[in-house]
Amino acid sequence: MSQAGPNRSQLESVLNHYRTADDNPDKLRAAEFLVENMPAHYSHAGTGSDTIPDAQVIKASYLIDNIDKAYEQWTTCPWAEQISFDQFLEWMLPYKAVECQELDYWRDSLFARFGPCLERSLKNDVEYGTVMQVAEDMRIEAKRQLGRNHANDSSKYYVTTSVLMFRSAGLPCVMDETPVGPRSNAATSWFVLFGERGDEYKSEWDLSTEIEWGFFPYERGPKVYRNTYAINPERLEYKRKAKYQYPFDLCKKDVTTHYFLTTNISIPVKRTVLRGLKDKYVYIASAVRNDTHPWQIVDFGKLSHGNACFKDMGREVLYVIMGYDGKELIPITEPFILHKDESIEYVSADTISSPRLDRWKNNAL
């Protein structure tokens, strides 16, 4: 509320609306969820690249409309019956999918454009009214309208459009992404649908391929993150306490275990190196195929008893650990490969450019 400034009355109006005019406790909790996590979300401020917090510009009528429509779909659409309330908050409710998304009535406009195809769905007793049937019908319709040049574009813009399109029909959908490209022609962001059996249906590429063809079973990578509306408490604590501030997005959830075998690692750091560090936070970087910038930071961890500790790291990747010396980030370990069997092989920093190590590198975005 303090961030909202003069717009505070708009947020208070939303909360008061669900305490009096529409006293539905679930809708009130949904409104509280959106407001309490709003400090991490922002919009464009006029022209250029300047941004402004959503709390300072969002209108009560817009939030109420969004909450009412999302709630109605959650409680009436047969393809959303498997979603719990907590899942509803992330998979269906948010009024945006990415930052700087225009605060328009996308639920209405996207469903008006792509939703009519559902009236032509074959009403058989196996697939009708399921997540996969509704999603496939809309995917095919979007592919027909957008044409191949757009439907097969795996850029974040079209993945965002896909997420919003599916949510406009009441389908539970989120966006996952990786901080480094597994390979040059693999998607770096994609949409995920939540099925009736609790399965997560992942797009292989985009709207041009059938949903759940398979997410690159031969790929590996260091991390996969889910875009969330809720603020990640671990990242919020990092932002408040870290002496060096790497620009981690507050609204990301680590879902690497949904995609790859992972390992919690604890890497010893020499005492002479530890004495030169000015922060308890450390960083792990993945090797990328870029001669100018060969490392890409993918996560942060903490020092504990002389070790740099990180959770759920993808295997078959070449890593290095970095720390803050009071001026900049510096390597504090030798590069190492986390192998498929969880063994760690250290390599000389002088050999990073060797073709022998290419198989454990990713692509810079």
KOLSETI-71918 format. One line per field, with one value per residue (C-alpha): y, z, x; chain; residue number from 1. Coordinates in nm, 3 decimals, decimal comma. Example, Ala and Ser with C-alpha at 12.3 -4.5 7.8 and 13.67 -1.06 7.14 Angstrom:
2
y = -0,450_-0,106;
z = 0,780_0,714;
x = 1,230_1,367;
ch = A_A;
i = 1_2;
***
This chain:
365
y = 0,000_0,239_0,178_0,273_0,637_0,832_0,511_0,345_0,411_0,190_-0,109_-0,045_-0,035_-0,386_-0,528_-0,347_-0,473_-0,835_-0,760_-0,600_-0,600_-0,949_-1,115_-1,429_-1,534_-1,698_-1,384_-1,173_-1,401_-1,382_-1,002_-1,005_-1,237_-0,998_-0,690_-0,835_-0,952_-0,646_-0,469_-0,701_-0,611_-0,309_-0,155_0,079_0,446_0,630_0,606_0,464_0,202_0,367_0,161_0,230_-0,005_-0,162_-0,051_0,311_0,273_-0,025_0,045_-0,120_-0,195_-0,379_-0,598_-0,678_-0,774_-0,999_-1,170_-1,227_-1,379_-1,601_-1,721_-1,798_-2,006_-2,194_-2,283_-2,362_-2,494_-2,875_-2,852_-2,656_-2,878_-3,044_-2,712_-2,638_-2,283_-2,234_-2,356_-2,126_-1,829_-1,897_-2,092_-1,892_-1,574_-1,333_-1,029_-1,054_-1,319_-1,103_-0,763_-0,453_-0,637_-0,387_-0,375_-0,437_-0,673_-0,957_-1,226_-1,081_-0,999_-1,324_-1,548_-1,352_-1,421_-1,780_-1,916_-1,963_-2,269_-2,455_-2,448_-2,672_-2,932_-3,293_-3,395_-3,748_-3,917_-3,946_-3,614_-3,357_-3,103_-3,200_-2,976_-3,142_-3,116_-2,751_-2,657_-2,843_-2,688_-2,340_-2,413_-2,524_-2,220_-1,983_-2,152_-2,108_-1,739_-1,639_-1,838_-2,046_-1,748_-1,660_-1,988_-2,152_-1,862_-1,976_-1,626_-1,509_-1,279_-1,566_-1,791_-1,511_-1,487_-1,862_-1,848_-1,563_-1,727_-2,049_-1,865_-1,667_-1,999_-2,101_-2,336_-2,353_-2,240_-2,099_-2,016_-2,192_-2,082_-2,148_-1,884_-2,040_-2,209_-2,588_-2,559_-2,314_-2,433_-2,523_-2,303_-2,095_-2,036_-2,242_-2,286_-2,554_-2,675_-2,857_-3,173_-3,367_-3,630_-3,373_-3,403_-3,093_-3,079_-2,897_-2,745_-2,879_-2,558_-2,332_-2,333_-2,512_-2,852_-3,073_-3,020_-3,281_-3,412_-3,413_-3,154_-3,227_-3,554_-3,542_-3,197_-3,099_-2,766_-2,603_-2,456_-2,418_-2,148_-2,094_-1,744_-1,679_-1,392_-1,458_-1,322_-1,591_-1,546_-1,675_-1,419_-1,145_-1,231_-1,223_-0,879_-0,749_-0,899_-0,951_-0,696_-0,757_-0,731_-0,954_-0,869_-1,185_-1,163_-1,187_-1,384_-1,706_-2,056_-2,325_-2,622_-2,784_-3,115_-3,126_-3,154_-3,295_-3,512_-3,270_-3,268_-3,059_-2,966_-2,845_-2,727_-2,657_-2,307_-2,248_-2,058_-1,800_-1,728_-1,719_-1,448_-1,216_-1,248_-0,978_-1,161_-1,495_-1,524_-1,701_-1,757_-2,049_-1,989_-2,221_-2,234_-2,098_-2,094_-1,733_-1,639_-1,289_-1,386_-1,758_-1,780_-1,709_-1,687_-1,915_-1,915_-1,806_-2,006_-1,954_-2,029_-2,286_-2,420_-2,326_-2,476_-2,310_-2,478_-2,489_-2,676_-2,878_-2,824_-2,985_-3,253_-3,285_-2,915_-2,727_-2,483_-2,235_-2,068_-1,697_-1,470_-1,099_-0,949_-0,605_-0,473_-0,740_-1,108_-1,329_-1,706_-1,876_-2,237_-2,413_-2,492_-2,833_-3,073_-3,217_-3,554_-3,770_-3,999_-3,692_-3,712_-3,384_-3,342_-3,030_-2,883_-2,615_-2,265_-2,244_-2,519_-2,371_-2,292_-2,649_-2,828_-3,124_-2,931_-2,818_-3,101_-2,963_-2,604_-2,427_-2,146_-1,784_-1,615;
z = 0,000_0,075_-0,272_-0,433_-0,326_-0,450_-0,615_-0,276_-0,281_-0,591_-0,411_-0,099_-0,315_-0,444_-0,094_0,036_-0,263_-0,161_0,205_0,139_-0,211_-0,299_0,028_-0,121_0,101_-0,189_-0,400_-0,106_-0,061_-0,436_-0,416_-0,117_-0,307_-0,602_-0,384_-0,145_-0,433_-0,651_-0,539_-0,770_-1,080_-1,303_-1,629_-1,894_-1,794_-2,113_-2,391_-2,372_-2,131_-1,806_-1,580_-1,300_-1,027_-1,109_-0,767_-0,883_-1,202_-1,177_-1,143_-0,909_-1,193_-1,383_-1,088_-0,995_-1,354_-1,370_-1,038_-1,117_-1,460_-1,344_-1,046_-1,260_-1,496_-1,208_-1,058_-1,382_-1,646_-1,636_-1,750_-1,435_-1,174_-1,078_-0,974_-0,601_-0,475_-0,425_-0,781_-0,907_-0,766_-0,995_-1,293_-1,366_-1,159_-1,245_-1,452_-1,642_-1,753_-1,794_-1,682_-1,883_-2,030_-2,113_-1,851_-2,097_-2,096_-2,264_-2,127_-2,337_-2,653_-2,679_-2,607_-2,857_-3,121_-3,047_-2,825_-3,082_-3,217_-2,901_-3,019_-3,308_-3,085_-3,135_-2,831_-2,786_-2,445_-2,422_-2,494_-2,484_-2,204_-2,114_-2,086_-2,386_-2,610_-2,532_-2,559_-2,888_-3,045_-2,949_-3,057_-3,401_-3,435_-3,332_-3,578_-3,853_-3,776_-3,703_-3,981_-3,957_-3,934_-3,595_-3,469_-3,481_-3,313_-2,972_-2,863_-2,528_-2,693_-2,857_-2,555_-2,351_-2,605_-2,575_-2,194_-2,204_-2,479_-2,281_-1,959_-2,143_-2,188_-1,825_-1,892_-1,614_-1,782_-1,684_-1,852_-1,782_-1,904_-1,878_-1,814_-2,081_-2,408_-2,406_-2,774_-3,059_-3,186_-2,856_-2,701_-2,401_-2,282_-2,330_-2,193_-1,950_-1,897_-1,587_-1,677_-1,507_-1,365_-1,228_-1,535_-1,664_-2,042_-2,180_-2,525_-2,728_-2,917_-2,968_-3,129_-3,440_-3,275_-3,085_-2,711_-2,517_-2,811_-2,556_-2,411_-2,571_-2,388_-2,505_-2,359_-2,027_-1,857_-1,526_-1,429_-1,528_-1,366_-1,362_-1,399_-1,099_-0,976_-0,614_-0,480_-0,409_-0,036_-0,084_-0,355_-0,148_0,142_-0,099_-0,225_0,130_0,263_-0,021_-0,038_-0,411_-0,601_-0,905_-1,095_-1,010_-1,086_-0,762_-0,925_-1,032_-0,890_-0,937_-1,120_-1,249_-1,088_-1,320_-1,617_-1,524_-1,270_-1,019_-0,739_-0,427_-0,433_-0,168_-0,313_-0,084_-0,105_0,001_0,326_0,162_-0,086_0,184_0,374_0,075_0,034_0,161_0,145_0,250_-0,085_-0,372_-0,733_-0,971_-1,341_-1,636_-1,918_-2,245_-2,599_-2,605_-2,626_-2,485_-2,192_-2,130_-1,807_-1,730_-1,369_-1,318_-0,941_-0,600_-0,291_0,048_0,215_0,493_0,691_0,415_0,136_-0,140_-0,132_-0,410_-0,452_-0,743_-1,002_-1,341_-1,426_-1,728_-1,710_-1,673_-1,381_-1,190_-0,855_-0,799_-0,496_-0,412_-0,313_-0,231_-0,586_-0,826_-0,870_-0,904_-0,955_-0,618_-0,740_-1,038_-1,310_-1,267_-1,450_-1,258_-1,428_-1,484_-1,195_-0,965_-0,960_-0,989_-1,222_-1,187_-1,502_-1,551_-1,621_-1,899_-2,094_-2,096_-2,466_-2,551_-2,791_-2,554_-2,310_-2,560_-2,478_-2,124_-2,234_-2,306_-2,543_-2,431_-2,481;
x = 0,000_0,284_0,428_0,095_0,111_-0,194_-0,321_-0,365_-0,738_-0,772_-0,620_-0,826_-1,139_-1,065_-1,024_-1,333_-1,535_-1,473_-1,544_-1,882_-2,036_-1,911_-1,818_-1,668_-1,374_-1,189_-1,213_-1,094_-0,793_-0,727_-0,734_-0,499_-0,262_-0,246_-0,198_0,062_0,283_0,230_0,552_0,750_0,549_0,576_0,453_0,587_0,573_0,487_0,745_1,094_1,223_1,114_0,893_0,647_0,517_0,180_0,060_0,081_-0,120_-0,354_-0,726_-0,976_-1,217_-0,943_-0,844_-1,204_-1,286_-0,980_-1,053_-1,422_-1,354_-1,069_-1,273_-1,575_-1,364_-1,200_-1,539_-1,726_-1,482_-1,455_-1,092_-1,003_-1,170_-0,838_-0,683_-0,659_-0,707_-0,335_-0,273_-0,548_-0,356_-0,059_-0,193_-0,511_-0,555_-0,268_-0,363_-0,033_0,217_0,530_0,646_0,554_0,257_-0,015_-0,289_-0,570_-0,868_-0,680_-0,913_-1,196_-1,002_-0,806_-1,105_-1,315_-1,052_-0,950_-1,229_-1,509_-1,327_-1,431_-1,794_-1,690_-1,521_-1,623_-1,827_-1,695_-1,686_-1,308_-1,142_-1,422_-1,387_-1,032_-0,726_-0,563_-0,870_-0,937_-0,570_-0,517_-0,828_-0,709_-0,351_-0,465_-0,692_-0,409_-0,175_-0,435_-0,489_-0,130_0,031_0,344_0,579_0,434_0,296_0,637_0,818_0,944_1,039_0,912_0,657_0,470_0,505_0,346_0,065_0,011_-0,010_-0,261_-0,464_-0,500_-0,582_-0,849_-1,033_-0,985_-0,694_-0,431_-0,110_0,231_0,563_0,893_1,235_1,606_1,874_2,098_2,010_2,057_2,155_2,123_1,785_1,617_1,353_1,459_1,099_0,785_0,433_0,315_-0,043_-0,169_-0,361_-0,638_-0,399_-0,159_0,064_0,239_0,199_0,502_0,523_0,812_0,852_0,554_0,211_0,335_0,384_0,142_0,144_0,342_0,540_0,817_1,049_1,388_1,463_1,825_1,893_2,045_2,096_2,185_1,848_1,483_1,271_0,895_0,758_0,536_0,325_0,418_0,745_1,004_1,091_1,448_1,514_1,353_1,585_1,880_1,778_1,756_2,080_2,330_2,611_2,650_2,321_2,291_1,968_1,773_1,401_1,202_0,922_1,092_1,049_1,313_1,155_1,473_1,375_1,071_1,306_1,647_1,823_1,972_2,225_2,277_2,644_2,886_3,217_3,517_3,666_4,024_4,071_4,294_4,014_3,746_3,935_3,908_3,530_3,294_2,963_2,813_2,634_2,811_2,716_2,729_2,785_2,733_2,988_2,846_2,974_3,083_3,450_3,396_3,171_3,226_3,024_2,657_2,538_2,239_2,180_2,306_2,394_2,554_2,884_2,859_3,156_3,397_3,187_2,983_2,641_2,381_2,053_1,917_2,188_2,147_2,402_2,634_2,718_3,047_3,033_3,245_3,169_3,213_3,218_3,221_3,557_3,417_3,460_3,338_3,259_3,565_3,608_3,666_3,699_3,843_3,586_3,428_3,199_2,904_2,875_2,569_2,669_2,703_3,081_3,273_3,568_3,779_3,934_4,196_4,066_4,324_4,148_3,796_3,814_3,915_3,675_3,691_3,469_3,205_2,967_2,923_2,862_2,535_2,450_2,446_2,109;
ch = A_A_A_A_A_A_A_A_A_A_A_A_A_A_A_A_A_A_A_A_A_A_A_A_A_A_A_A_A_A_A_A_A_A_A_A_A_A_A_A_A_A_A_A_A_A_A_A_A_A_A_A_A_A_A_A_A_A_A_A_A_A_A_A_A_A_A_A_A_A_A_A_A_A_A_A_A_A_A_A_A_A_A_A_A_A_A_A_A_A_A_A_A_A_A_A_A_A_A_A_A_A_A_A_A_A_A_A_A_A_A_A_A_A_A_A_A_A_A_A_A_A_A_A_A_A_A_A_A_A_A_A_A_A_A_A_A_A_A_A_A_A_A_A_A_A_A_A_A_A_A_A_A_A_A_A_A_A_A_A_A_A_A_A_A_A_A_A_A_A_A_A_A_A_A_A_A_A_A_A_A_A_A_A_A_A_A_A_A_A_A_A_A_A_A_A_A_A_A_A_A_A_A_A_A_A_A_A_A_A_A_A_A_A_A_A_A_A_A_A_A_A_A_A_A_A_A_A_A_A_A_A_A_A_A_A_A_A_A_A_A_A_A_A_A_A_A_A_A_A_A_A_A_A_A_A_A_A_A_A_A_A_A_A_A_A_A_A_A_A_A_A_A_A_A_A_A_A_A_A_A_A_A_A_A_A_A_A_A_A_A_A_A_A_A_A_A_A_A_A_A_A_A_A_A_A_A_A_A_A_A_A_A_A_A_A_A_A_A_A_A_A_A_A_A_A_A_A_A_A_A_A_A_A_A_A_A_A_A_A_A_A_A_A_A_A_A_A_A_A_A_A_A_A_A_A_A_A_A_A_A_A_A_A_A;
i = 1_2_3_4_5_6_7_8_9_10_11_12_13_14_15_16_17_18_19_20_21_22_23_24_25_26_27_28_29_30_31_32_33_34_35_36_37_38_39_40_41_42_43_44_45_46_47_48_49_50_51_52_53_54_55_56_57_58_59_60_61_62_63_64_65_66_67_68_69_70_71_72_73_74_75_76_77_78_79_80_81_82_83_84_85_86_87_88_89_90_91_92_93_94_95_96_97_98_99_100_101_102_103_104_105_106_107_108_109_110_111_112_113_114_115_116_117_118_119_120_121_122_123_124_125_126_127_128_129_130_131_132_133_134_135_136_137_138_139_140_141_142_143_144_145_146_147_148_149_150_151_152_153_154_155_156_157_158_159_160_161_162_163_164_165_166_167_168_169_170_171_172_173_174_175_176_177_178_179_180_181_182_183_184_185_186_187_188_189_190_191_192_193_194_195_196_197_198_199_200_201_202_203_204_205_206_207_208_209_210_211_212_213_214_215_216_217_218_219_220_221_222_223_224_225_226_227_228_229_230_231_232_233_234_235_236_237_238_239_240_241_242_243_244_245_246_247_248_249_250_251_252_253_254_255_256_257_258_259_260_261_262_263_264_265_266_267_268_269_270_271_272_273_274_275_276_277_278_279_280_281_282_283_284_285_286_287_288_289_290_291_292_293_294_295_296_297_298_299_300_301_302_303_304_305_306_307_308_309_310_311_312_313_314_315_316_317_318_319_320_321_322_323_324_325_326_327_328_329_330_331_332_333_334_335_336_337_338_339_340_341_342_343_344_345_346_347_348_349_350_351_352_353_354_355_356_357_358_359_360_361_362_363_364_365;
***
